[in-house]
Amino acid sequence: DAKTTQPNSMESNEEEPVHLPCNHSTISGTDYIHWYRQLPSQGPEYVIHGLTSNVNNRMASLAIAEDRKSSTLILHRATLRDAAVYYCILRLYNTDKLIFGTGTRLQVFP
Amino acid sequence: DTAVSQTPKYLVTQMGNDKSIKCEQNLGHDTMYWYKQDSKKFLKIMFSYNNKELIINETVPNRFSPKSPDKAHLNLHINSLELGDSAVYFCASSQDHKADQGSPLHFGNGTRLTVT
């Protein structure tokens, strides 16, 4: 299964931007890049996804490298509520499997 | 209204017992899933169903039997519970399973199963 690599943990101060990196060097041309997050004691929550172009939505932005071997999830202004484990996932073409890695635990300080 | 709801939220039982976890989604989605999150917080897919048809079975022991009476429900029945079954089990749903790679999964808040 396609693999992603993320830092184990990151820290941020409230209202600062946060850039969460993800490496996926084995990505194939048709794999989508998905990001989910898991708040404490909750189920994973969809954040954003993309294929080749950068994407923006109300929660975050996704910057995808030109060679697609890495991507960065951008939270423009971190809040305390953004403290969670963030998972970068490759969704393989024509499959409904999400293969979760170990994710990045984001801590946000007031 | 909760989109994906699981019951019970907590389940404590003894080894050897049989138990069920129920899941319902009111999103009108065609595909439902069960994921298991172990003590190391690693999430792994167990099953997926599309319109009541089994699509994925990730080498889960046959003590685990999913049942989908209709596309809005996917229940998980576990026979002869073992200590290693202790985990948090998440139900999820998505609009479809192959046609659209972007269909996000909507997860329930999990059922914490403790086997003693």
Boltz contact constraints between the chains, C-beta under 6 A:
constraints:
  - contact:
      token1: [A, 32]
      token2: [B, 101]
      max_distance: 6.0
  - contact:
      token1: [A, 42]
      token2: [B, 109]
      max_distance: 6.0
  - contact:
      token1: [A, 43]
      token2: [B, 90]
      max_distance: 6.0
  - contact:
      token1: [A, 43]
      token2: [B, 107]
      max_distance: 6.0
  - contact:
      token1: [A, 43]
      token2: [B, 108]
      max_distance: 6.0
  - contact:
      token1: [A, 43]
      token2: [B, 109]
      max_distance: 6.0
  - contact:
      token1: [A, 43]
      token2: [B, 110]
      max_distance: 6.0
  - contact:
      token1: [A, 44]
      token2: [B, 107]
      max_distance: 6.0
  - contact:
      token1: [A, 46]
      token2: [B, 104]
      max_distance: 6.0
  - contact:
      token1: [A, 49]
      token2: [B, 102]
      max_distance: 6.0
  - contact:
      token1: [A, 91]
      token2: [B, 101]
      max_distance: 6.0
  - contact:
      token1: [A, 94]
      token2: [B, 98]
      max_distance: 6.0
  - contact:
      token1: [A, 96]
      token2: [B, 31]
      max_distance: 6.0
  - contact:
      token1: [A, 96]
      token2: [B, 48]
      max_distance: 6.0
  - contact:
      token1: [A, 96]
      token2: [B, 97]
      max_distance: 6.0
  - contact:
      token1: [A, 97]
      token2: [B, 45]
      max_distance: 6.0
  - contact:
      token1: [A, 100]
      token2: [B, 43]
      max_distance: 6.0
